[in-house]
Amino acid sequence: MVVRPQKTKFQLKIVENIQTLSIWANNPWRRYSISLITLLIGYFVGSSVGMVSAVVELMDPVAAFLSVAFIETLIALRRNFRFQKKRKFLVLLLDSLRLGLFYGFFTESLKLL
């Protein structure tokens, strides 16, 4: 007999919010607007990490390690959610965030040339 762990109130609230957001985003314009907002947030975070690590100069390897670890975590989450039909919107948001981070890092690297 397999005993399932008890779902906490916090876990239920997070899952309910994601499902509510997914239902609200059935309209394509809403879905793409949230995706664009997520992309821009990712770009902002990526360029901010690049600027802050460039100013401090001692944290370049640490910032690079944390950035790669975060992007790899997003890739692993995408692999887990890819085949679940209820999680298609979450996969779209994860891809937008990852693309924004990558674009932010790329533009910061061009500034250093």
Summary of the structure (lengths in Angstrom):
residues: 113
radius of gyration: 17.2
end to end distance: 60.2
largest distance: 60.2
contacts: 289
relative contact order: 0.16
helix: 83%
strand: 0%
